[in-house]
């Protein structure tokens, strides 16, 4: 939805999240997996529908970080996962919930 809030701000934040995760993978010599989100084209009929997908995605992201933190011992990675999860739960999720 182009410059429509919250999409315009969250898209930038999500790119920063990807950049942080890629840097961590490179730091620890882990291959960066392909991102299917870059090749899949998604369209929505309404902003409300797109916002609901955002809510679902941020909820899934938070659960993903829970899973990663459960199997990670490295303090640096735990901090990164915790910070990214916090952004999902405390910034992005409320923004998507507000636009539904």
Steps between C-alpha positions, in 0.01 A plus 500: 500500500790731430524793737205391715581472871588252653625325186744771396677503836489129576645403163812701588520347847463148358790564263710605799403175675608300197829690487570425867424129455717480186788667687465247782496210255811632327671560836445138602555344157140390452358488149221753450191318375300625204221739589182385323340832588718669243365297209139456603261771387209560735206729445217597730150627432495736797733663748317315776580166336867597467506612864360164612775322307746731678353401837533134408857546377617688810341236724680229302828696522470518880443124516799441271723697735367302797608183320840640407568622853409160641783335304759780511770543763702780342432818702548728199247309292256484791520880528437542126204261505356667809531848348340391173219323683441808711469713185248254358288484814528857626516706180395316186216287643322795665537705181337227292231442763415871496449511124254207480 
